[in-house]
Amino acid sequence: MKAPELAAVAAKALSDVGSDIMFGVPGGGNNLEMIGAAEAAGIRFVLAHGETAATIMAAVYGDLTRRPAACIVTRGPGAASAVNGAAQALLDRQPLLLLTDAVSSAERQRVSHQRLDQTAMLAAVTKSSGTLGRHDAVGTIEGALALAIEAPPGPVHLDFDPAATSAVVSPLPAPAASPEAATERLLGYVAASRRPAILLGVGARGASAQIRDLVRGTGIPVLMTYRAKGIVPDSWPNSGGLLTGATVEAPILEAADLLVAIGLDTVELIPNAWAYEAPVVSLSSWPEDSPYFAAQVEVVGDLGALVGRLTLADGWPAGFAADERGRGVARLVDGPAPEDGLAPTDVVARTRAIAPAGTIATVDAGAHMLAAMPLWDTEEPDEVLISSGLATMGFALPAAVAAALAYPDRRTVCFVGDGGLGMALAELETVARLGLPITVVVFNDSALSLIALKQKSDGHGGSGATAYRETDFAMIGEGSGIPSVRVARGDDLDRELARTFAADGPALLDVRVDPRGYPHIMTAIRGPRQR
């Protein structure tokens, strides 16, 4: 099979599952064949600057649209650069098809230039890594797309090699449904409970309607991981805030007599010890593979149907969860007054107050996320996006590109630190070129502030390990084609936010933040033992 024919097979399979955008950074040869075939099949190609960013864009877009999107990269350095993006999709449970060009199997003995064992390299960060070649090309690509969305969703990699005589995709066995006896045991725990608390994780996103029906009008507190935020609206009295493995959620967990985990995947939780005595029962679409806590019963199956069988005795006072969440937020924002610039919490609170309802926020890894995640109130799932499983820096800007493409009629706010933006800086041009409705809010303190906090609390050395020279990101934004401004006062931030939210295209606000508030935020959320 020649390259154009193989590319057409792949493009048709993507189109058949409803995939409408492909991301990537092409090299020569077969990459261009794939782009041409995709465009002929009605699939738009979005050019990125870096393979990591392109892979994150595809993974987030697939996650938001609930169907796998493809990312194409060149062989050798392109495939190697895509590893971090594939790892993010794997640990954040996002469907992705990663197509890499490869040294042709017909020339592999002769050609060593850019030749890597790409299937082996990517096997560690994907659900499956194989080859798309002339042998059973249709079955291979269709199998890869099906595997990408099978629970838990994740990335699948294929080397594009028209000369290959075989194509290998090694699917993981589908999770077996738990026996009815396990379900009855779990229901027995629930029936006996009088103060159950519900813990929602990334796997619960597919059962949002059933979960809302379960808790609506009750006082049962609900804690949500970063990826589950919005399943229960923050405006409901059930919303007890975030579940991260930190200490801010401790009052609810300590007061419960049963913890009902729904779709909870402990890949999202920070590595603190699980210190709670209440028994845990778990319902999920895929089994938990970590002994982070010992569930008395784990039931795997159709999560919506399982949630529909739950009946919870509501022994909590009305408003219990909202009161606890309110106290946590109060501790968070009650930090020292800034002396130079704005407090990180103030940046988030002002943005949330001015942003229209339904605005999507993407949040990068770093100290600012500790302010952004609790303070960005959501009413629906997917109104805040963060790399929770891998927690990679450089996520927020490419994720914002994906969100703006998936929801072009909504504004997206990209909360990013100076360190994280530096890792994806070239994608500002992508935002400008596409004219996307993205407001980039840079928390600029010229440092890796979260690492500096850990460095100080753990007594590590390295005096220059976390500090950068001051960078004018507004100038860089302007040079990339985005209207940009530097901000250091609250009223200026309010004015610029109102201006950008009233406009159609992108904007960048380079906000001077005072990092002296971060230790207080860290202590308020994670307690004295900071991980």
Protein Blocks (a to p, Z undefined) as FASTA:
>chain_A
ZZklmmmmmmmmmmmnopabdcddddehjlmmmmmmmmmnopacdddfbfklmmmmmmmm
mmmnopacdddddehjlmmmmmmmmmmmmmnopacddddddddfklmmmpmghpacfklm
mmmmcfbdcdddfeoklmmmmmmmmmmmpccdddddddddfkbcbdcdddddddddddfk
lmmmmmmmmmmpcbdcddddfklmmmmmmmmmmmgopabdcdddfklgojacfkbmklgb
jaehiaklmmmmmmpcbdcdehiafklpccbdcfbfbdcddddfbdcfbfkbacfbdcdd
dfklmmmmpccddfbdehklmmmmmmmmmmmmmccddfedcdfklmmmmmmmmpcghiac
dddedjklmmmmmmmccfbehiaccdfklopghklmmmmmmmmmmmmmbccdddddfklm
mmmmmmmmmmmmnopacddddddehiafklmmmmmmnopghjllmbccdddfklmmmmno
pacdddfbfklmmmmmmmmmmmmbdcdddddddfklmmmmmmmmnombdZZ
